[in-house]
Each structure stands twice: as structure tokens, then as C-alpha cells.
């Protein structure tokens, strides 16, 4: 009996030793794998934490009074914050206004001369001259030359306004609705932003469920501020694709020299470029119904890092990474310039090897 008990005890001891040894070996094998898994997950966790931190850092920008908005008693254009706007303002101030001023003064002088020299008292016997070849040539050629002088910069400005966006430019889709705007970001995760005018305190409610203007420190003027602005990166060309869901609207921001119709069933495209960070206001410029005057536009231009933070605030938002590769190549969207087709596979192979 004692011999049997001793044998059973020895068997239990051996099993216990075997289990302990197995656990030690399994731990030795799994430890490096766990360490590798932890190391592999650290960058992803760090990236997620950085994204969350960046997303939480966005605060809407407060507009600067008198910048990007109408001013009381204003005459002429709003201050421009795009290259095209500065060029258009130069044409207006340095080309058109001087020509208009000279012609106006010249015509006024002619009228004064006619009144003084050719009235009934000063000229009782009127001239019977019917033709003057030199005068007729002059008053035909001079207006032609004036029109040519105006046409050259005007056509140049028109061509620059409709130059296609460079390859890789950020695309934003703008949709006009009765009576609000929708901004889609296909390059940043396909999320959309609905933009409604803020209600004005003490006046009838325009948009139910929308707060009143002035309730946040970053609000701009009444009838121009919205609940969700169209946020764009500053200092880079942006491809705006504009359409409408119901009737014709028009997307217009005067201080950015931008105006383009939104037509149902059609996409119109134009490049938006903002030179400096800020908030720029506009309005629908096509009569579109009863609340046409209550669908303003607010464009908030941010540095790239702050724009990325804003993108990451939205569900499904992601950073496109395309804008850094944008170039000034002047070709239609979707067209590849000569040489790109042969270079693309090599670039892809290099990226894959890395």
C-alpha cells in the first residue's frame, strides 16, 4: 500500500513539473511575439492619439472686421485676397477708371465748347459742313484702339479665371439648395457639411434648430454668418465643383474674386485660391426663391495643419495628402502630360520597395 501511494505521489509530482516546464517554454516562445505585437501597435496608437489631439485643437476663426465682408459706405471692390482678385482690381483701378475719367472729361469739354461757341447768339449763321474726313477717321480709330487696350488685359483675366486646377489639387463639391449650401469633401473621406444662415436675434426664425448669431465669440456679421463654414486650406489651388439640387443658384465670394453659377444636373468647375488665413463672406447671387437673401456663404481659410485638424473632427474624415503634390501644370483634369505614363510605374515600384 505504501509503495502504491509513493508511486502515485511521484506521478503527480512529475506531471506538475511537466506543466510548469511547459508553461515556462510557452511563455518564452510567446514573449517575443507579444513584444513584437506591442511594438507594431505603438505607431498606430501614437498616430491615433496624435489625430485625436489634433482634431480636438480646432477652434473656428474669428473674422477681422472689414476684411472679407461688406463695409458701411464702401465704394469699389472689397479688399482682394487672391491673385486673380488683385489682377482684376488692378485692371479696374489702373486701366478702366483712368480711361473712363479721360473720356468723361473729354466729352464734358466738348459739350461746354458746343454750348459756348455754337449757341444762337455766338453763332447766328450755322455751319453747313457735312463731312470731315480727318475727324471721321480719328473718332473711328481712337475708340477702336481704346477697346483693344481694354480687351487685352480683360481676355487675359478671363483666361486665367478658367485655367484648370493642377493635378492633385484638393477637390470640394459645392451644392446649392433651397435655401442652404452643402459642402462635400471627396478627397477627405467623403463627408459633407451643411451650412445654414444663423438666426438673427429679435427677428423671425429663418432656420429652425439653428442658433442665433452672436452666441459664439467667433461669429461674424448677421445675415452673413453660418452654423458650418466651408473650410479650405490657405495658399494652395482648390478645385471647386459647383452644382445645385433644385433651381439655379450662384456661389459668389467678392473678396476672393469668385463667382460661378450652380446649375441643377450640371457641374461647373473653377479654381479657388486664398492667399491669407481668414474668414471671407459671400451670398447666393442668383434669384432662387423666397429665401434667396438668407443663404450666405462663409469660407474659412486655414493653414494646412489646422485644416487637417478640422478634417479629423468629422466622422470618416481623412487627410488626402494630395495638395502637397499639386503642380502648376495647365492641362485638363484626368489628362496625363507626355512622360507621366512611363514614369508612373517606376514611381509605384519605388514606393512599393520602400
LOTI-703797 format. One record per residue (C-alpha): x, y, z; residue in three letters. Coordinates in steps of 0.05 Angstrom, whole numbers, padded with zeros to 5 digits, always signed. Layout:
N
XYZALA;...
***
This chain:
354
+00000+00000+00000UNK;+00055+00048+00019UNK;+00090+00031-00047UNK;+00027+00049-00087UNK;+00018+00115-00051UNK;+00091+00132-00063UNK;+00083+00116-00138UNK;+00021+00159-00145UNK;+00054+00216-00109UNK;+00115+00212-00154UNK;+00069+00212-00216UNK;+00032+00275-00192UNK;+00099+00309-00180UNK;+00124+00292-00249UNK;+00060+00319-00281UNK;+00066+00383-00241UNK;+00138+00391-00263UNK;+00118+00378-00335UNK;+00063+00430-00333UNK;+00109+00481-00302UNK;+00163+00468-00354UNK;+00111+00473-00410UNK;+00086+00539-00383UNK;+00157+00566-00379UNK;+00172+00545-00451UNK;+00106+00573-00477UNK;+00120+00638-00441UNK;+00190+00640-00471UNK;+00161+00629-00541UNK;+00102+00678-00535UNK;+00141+00734-00501UNK;+00177+00758-00565UNK;+00113+00753-00605UNK;+00076+00795-00554UNK;+00133+00845-00554UNK;+00131+00849-00630UNK;+00056+00858-00629UNK;+00061+00913-00578UNK;+00117+00947-00617UNK;+00076+00943-00681UNK;+00015+00973-00648UNK;+00053+01031-00617UNK;+00058+01073-00681UNK;-00016+01062-00696UNK;-00035+01081-00626UNK;+00011+01142-00628UNK;-00019+01163-00695UNK;-00090+01155-00667UNK;-00071+01195-00606UNK;-00039+01250-00648UNK;-00100+01252-00694UNK;-00147+01257-00634UNK;-00104+01311-00604UNK;-00102+01349-00670UNK;-00176+01341-00681UNK;-00191+01369-00613UNK;-00147+01430-00626UNK;-00192+01463-00679UNK;-00230+01525-00659UNK;-00267+01567-00711UNK;-00231+01631-00731UNK;-00259+01698-00712UNK;-00266+01744-00773UNK;-00229+01810-00778UNK;-00278+01869-00782UNK;-00278+01900-00851UNK;-00239+01841-00882UNK;-00276+01792-00927UNK;-00342+01827-00916UNK;-00380+01890-00938UNK;-00365+01954-00901UNK;-00411+02012-00887UNK;-00405+02066-00940UNK;-00357+02023-00981UNK;-00342+02045-01053UNK;-00308+01999-01102UNK;-00284+01928-01093UNK;-00274+01893-01027UNK;-00201+01883-01010UNK;-00177+01823-01051UNK;-00143+01761-01023UNK;-00130+01721-01086UNK;-00082+01731-01143UNK;-00138+01737-01194UNK;-00174+01787-01149UNK;-00112+01831-01145UNK;-00104+01827-01220UNK;-00177+01844-01232UNK;-00174+01902-01183UNK;-00112+01928-01219UNK;-00148+01926-01286UNK;-00206+01964-01256UNK;-00166+02017-01219UNK;-00107+02026-01266UNK;-00138+02014-01334UNK;-00213+02023-01335UNK;-00221+02081-01286UNK;-00169+02126-01319UNK;-00199+02112-01388UNK;-00269+02126-01362UNK;-00245+02190-01328UNK;-00209+02216-01390UNK;-00269+02202-01436UNK;-00317+02234-01387UNK;-00276+02297-01381UNK;-00265+02300-01457UNK;-00340+02293-01472UNK;-00355+02346-01419UNK;-00306+02395-01451UNK;-00337+02382-01519UNK;-00406+02398-01491UNK;-00381+02462-01458UNK;-00347+02484-01523UNK;-00411+02470-01563UNK;-00454+02508-01513UNK;-00408+02568-01512UNK;-00386+02574-01585UNK;-00444+02546-01623UNK;-00505+02574-01590UNK;-00553+02620-01627UNK;-00523+02684-01600UNK;-00450+02667-01613UNK;-00462+02633-01680UNK;-00524+02662-01713UNK;-00506+02630-01780UNK;-00494+02555-01770UNK;-00441+02519-01810UNK;-00464+02475-01867UNK;-00405+02428-01864UNK;-00428+02356-01874UNK;-00363+02316-01876UNK;-00293+02320-01847UNK;-00251+02261-01868UNK;-00196+02270-01816UNK;-00245+02279-01759UNK;-00284+02217-01780UNK;-00221+02175-01783UNK;-00199+02199-01715UNK;-00265+02186-01680UNK;-00267+02116-01710UNK;-00195+02094-01697UNK;-00187+02123-01627UNK;-00247+02084-01598UNK;-00221+02021-01632UNK;-00152+02030-01601UNK;-00184+02042-01533UNK;-00225+01979-01539UNK;-00163+01939-01558UNK;-00127+01967-01498UNK;-00184+01944-01453UNK;-00192+01877-01487UNK;-00120+01852-01478UNK;-00119+01850-01401UNK;-00192+01832-01398UNK;-00185+01770-01442UNK;-00122+01751-01403UNK;-00160+01756-01337UNK;-00217+01715-01366UNK;-00170+01660-01389UNK;-00135+01657-01322UNK;-00201+01651-01285UNK;-00218+01587-01322UNK;-00150+01555-01322UNK;-00159+01482-01299UNK;-00138+01463-01229UNK;-00069+01429-01225UNK;-00066+01354-01218UNK;-00072+01332-01146UNK;-00108+01395-01123UNK;-00158+01387-01066UNK;-00229+01379-01093UNK;-00290+01407-01056UNK;-00361+01398-01083UNK;-00409+01455-01071UNK;-00484+01443-01077UNK;-00536+01498-01075UNK;-00603+01481-01043UNK;-00666+01520-01026UNK;-00640+01554-00983UNK;-00573+01530-00957UNK;-00506+01504-00981UNK;-00476+01435-00977UNK;-00401+01425-00980UNK;-00373+01355-00996UNK;-00301+01334-00987UNK;-00288+01274-01032UNK;-00213+01276-01021UNK;-00221+01276-00945UNK;-00266+01216-00933UNK;-00330+01236-00970UNK;-00360+01273-00910UNK;-00408+01332-00921UNK;-00421+01397-00885UNK;-00489+01431-00886UNK;-00486+01506-00880UNK;-00546+01547-00856UNK;-00551+01621-00841UNK;-00553+01636-00766UNK;-00618+01666-00740UNK;-00619+01739-00722UNK;-00639+01757-00650UNK;-00706+01793-00646UNK;-00725+01774-00718UNK;-00768+01717-00745UNK;-00734+01649-00745UNK;-00703+01634-00813UNK;-00676+01564-00799UNK;-00707+01521-00745UNK;-00658+01488-00698UNK;-00601+01536-00716UNK;-00571+01580-00662UNK;-00572+01657-00663UNK;-00515+01699-00689UNK;-00471+01727-00634UNK;-00479+01667-00589UNK;-00406+01646-00602UNK;-00344+01691-00598UNK;-00323+01675-00670UNK;-00388+01697-00702UNK;-00386+01748-00758UNK;-00439+01797-00783UNK;-00513+01778-00781UNK;-00543+01754-00846UNK;-00473+01731-00867UNK;-00451+01682-00812UNK;-00469+01609-00816UNK;-00470+01549-00770UNK;-00419+01509-00810UNK;-00369+01545-00855UNK;-00335+01518-00916UNK;-00264+01507-00890UNK;-00207+01506-00940UNK;-00131+01505-00936UNK;-00096+01571-00950UNK;-00042+01582-01002UNK;-00059+01526-01050UNK;-00105+01518-01110UNK;-00172+01485-01094UNK;-00217+01454-01147UNK;-00289+01475-01133UNK;-00342+01433-01168UNK;-00408+01470-01163UNK;-00479+01445-01176UNK;-00549+01452-01149UNK;-00603+01405-01126UNK;-00666+01444-01145UNK;-00660+01512-01180UNK;-00603+01555-01205UNK;-00561+01586-01150UNK;-00495+01625-01155UNK;-00435+01616-01109UNK;-00402+01684-01101UNK;-00349+01710-01053UNK;-00328+01781-01074UNK;-00263+01786-01034UNK;-00237+01722-01066UNK;-00257+01744-01137UNK;-00301+01682-01144UNK;-00370+01675-01175UNK;-00397+01614-01210UNK;-00469+01590-01224UNK;-00495+01527-01192UNK;-00540+01493-01244UNK;-00582+01430-01230UNK;-00556+01370-01268UNK;-00491+01403-01286UNK;-00423+01411-01252UNK;-00386+01476-01263UNK;-00314+01478-01243UNK;-00267+01534-01224UNK;-00204+01543-01182UNK;-00207+01578-01114UNK;-00142+01606-01085UNK;-00138+01642-01018UNK;-00073+01679-01003UNK;-00082+01693-00928UNK;-00117+01658-00870UNK;-00183+01689-00853UNK;-00259+01686-00859UNK;-00289+01710-00924UNK;-00364+01721-00935UNK;-00408+01719-00996UNK;-00480+01705-01016UNK;-00521+01668-01068UNK;-00522+01715-01128UNK;-00577+01684-01169UNK;-00650+01696-01152UNK;-00671+01627-01126UNK;-00736+01635-01088UNK;-00768+01665-01026UNK;-00707+01658-00981UNK;-00655+01676-01033UNK;-00629+01731-00987UNK;-00618+01681-00930UNK;-00566+01633-00958UNK;-00499+01667-00944UNK;-00431+01636-00957UNK;-00374+01635-00905UNK;-00306+01610-00927UNK;-00255+01598-00872UNK;-00183+01592-00898UNK;-00135+01558-00850UNK;-00062+01536-00853UNK;-00054+01464-00875UNK;-00043+01435-00805UNK;-00105+01469-00777UNK;-00145+01448-00838UNK;-00123+01376-00826UNK;-00145+01382-00754UNK;-00213+01406-00777UNK;-00219+01347-00825UNK;-00204+01297-00770UNK;-00262+01325-00729UNK;-00312+01293-00777UNK;-00333+01220-00777UNK;-00294+01185-00831UNK;-00250+01246-00844UNK;-00181+01231-00870UNK;-00123+01272-00897UNK;-00117+01269-00972UNK;-00043+01285-00978UNK;-00052+01306-01050UNK;-00045+01381-01043UNK;+00030+01377-01030UNK;+00038+01343-01097UNK;-00002+01396-01136UNK;+00035+01429-01192UNK;+00021+01487-01239UNK;+00012+01441-01299UNK;-00040+01471-01345UNK;-00079+01411-01372UNK;-00149+01386-01365UNK;-00168+01343-01304UNK;-00156+01269-01320UNK;-00106+01282-01376UNK;-00035+01258-01367UNK;+00021+01301-01396UNK;+00073+01268-01440UNK;+00122+01227-01399UNK;+00078+01215-01339UNK;+00052+01148-01363UNK;+00122+01119-01367UNK;+00145+01150-01302UNK;+00085+01126-01261UNK;+00104+01052-01259UNK;+00175+01068-01237UNK;+00148+01113-01182UNK;+00100+01059-01159UNK;+00155+01008-01158UNK;+00200+01053-01117UNK;+00143+01066-01068UNK;+00129+00991-01063UNK;+00203+00977-01050UNK;+00205+01028-00994UNK;
***
